[in-house]
Each structure stands twice: as C-alpha cells, then as structure tokens.
Amino acid sequence: MTLVRWSSAAIVLSCLAAAIGVIVRGDIGLAFDIVALLLLATLPTLRVAVLTASWVRAGDLRYALAAIALLVVMTLGTVLVMVFR
C-alpha cells in the first residue's frame, strides 16, 4: 500500500471517527474523538518517517537526525494534547 493510499484511508477514517464522536456522547464519543486525533497526527508523522528512512538509505545523516528530532517533537506534542485535552 502506498503512502497516498494510507493518507487517504487515514483521512476518511478520522472524519468518520470525528463525526461519530460528535454524535455519540459520553466516554464512547470521547474515545472516537481521540481516535480521530491520533489518525490526524499519524499522517505527518508517517510522512516524516518515510523521509527519514530515505535519507538514512541515501547516507544523508544530517537530514536524518533532523527528521528524527522532528519526529520526537511531533510525538511528544501529540501525547501532550491527548493527555491534557
């Protein structure tokens, strides 16, 4: 499966999860909202991970290390938003 198909599937699933989260109240609605946030946060993270792998294969360690640092910041931001939302 290509990155474009993963992105398209994640966007559709996040829209569905967000819609269900708005319609359904309580803990189940909150769970669907969290799933939507996770799917939306996964898209840029997946793209940066793919670029990181290609830079490592190409031997460009400076860009690979910068991308790894960006992945750490993105992951921490996602976790903080989910926990303190």
Helices and strands as residue ranges (DSSP letters): H 3-23, H 27-58, H 61-83
